[in-house]
Amino acid sequence: MEAKSLAYFAAWNSKESRASGATVGAFFAPDGVLRDWDVMVQGADAVGKANAAIFAAVPDIQIEVLKVSVSEAARVATCEILVHVNNSAKEVLKVADVIEFDDSLLIKRLFAYKG
């Protein structure tokens, strides 16, 4: 789960995700849920589109992973990240992503909490 979480963030940061978000969406189960402080969507396609909207609005945004903690029994990874918005204000958001995986290691739920 740690490797899958890190791969997800690498895909999120990649230029491949920017146009459609499909690369990010592919990490989610067909009925997977993404919820953060601005959006709640369900379904891999909807997740991809929601991320594509983020990339369009903030094209230079990048994630820096600080720590990934895994609970094998719960199939959950808790990820401490910094979101470098890379805007004129040089905004950096501290965020905790709680990622729940299904048996195939697809994301069932990703809840992002801004701190």
WOKA-V6749 format. One line per field, one symbol per residue. phi: phi as a letter, one per 30 degrees, with the letter a starting at -180 (. if undefined). psi: psi as a letter, one per 20 degrees, with the letter a starting at -180 (. if undefined). A space follows every 50 residues. Layout:
phi=???
psi=???
This chain:
phi=.ddddddddddddddddddcidddeddcdecdccbbdcbbbbjedddedd dedddddbdcdbccdcabcccdddhbccccbccddhcddhdbcdbccccc ccdcicddbbcccdb
psi=hgghghhghgghiqhhiggijhgghiiqqhjqpppaiiqoqppgghgghg hhhghhhmhjqqpopgqpppoghilpppppqpoohlahikppppqppopp qahjkqogpopppp.
